[in-house]
Amino acid sequence: MTSNVENLSPQILRGVMKEMTELVKGPPEGIKVHMNDEDVTDIQATITGPAGTPYAGGLFRVKLALGKDFPNVPPKGYFLTKIFHPNVASNGEICVNTLKKDWKADLGIRHVLLVIKCLLIVPNAESALNEEAGKLLLEAYDDYAARAKMITEIHAQGPKVPKGESSGEGSSQEGPQAKKHATDKKVAADRKKLLKDKKRTLKRL
């Protein structure tokens, strides 16, 4: 794994560490920041798909890569979770002006994460990295939304945990846990079937 810790000055690293600590304590709405104590330049966050968009209900993992010239040069942004979006390439790279020509050294990581979240609400077809998604967005919005929603359901939704059930970690109870595993297996089987059906539908689109 590449790290840029040795390429950045101690002053910049301290600034990144300070902002990351603040983001973990008080994250923007719908964004959860994950701190990597071993490499402060490895910035990852989970963005909740905004309501009223085809991404609603999804959890999208994103990564910002800080280059050696940060903050004069913007971080590179990537979606680690598969997403159907005009401004996201097949390798997950994000195309947004804030990460290119509109970048200013004092914008900060919080601003970048908020801009990525805004892209889920208002995609920009003019700077499309995914041409198919950009074309559908402009010419057949309903088809675009259906496709984006389906990809979200397949790739961005974690397994549902039934209400009132904990993760079961640290529990040594045999009976309830055994029953829980049996239920889990059924849920997993149902989910597998659902995904298979969705993928089949996707192929027909």
Buried (B, 14 or more C-beta within 10 A) or exposed (E): EEBBEEBBEEEBBEBBEEBBEBBEEEBBEBBBBBBEEEEBBBBBBBBBBBEEBBBEBBBBBBBBBBBEEBBEEBBBBBBEBBBBBBBBBEEBBBBBBBBEEEBEEEBBBBBBBBBBBBBBEEBBBEEBBBEEBBBBBEEEEEEBBBBBBBBBBBBBBEEEEEEEEEEBEEEEEEEEEEEBEEEBEEBEEEEEEEEEEBEEEBEEE
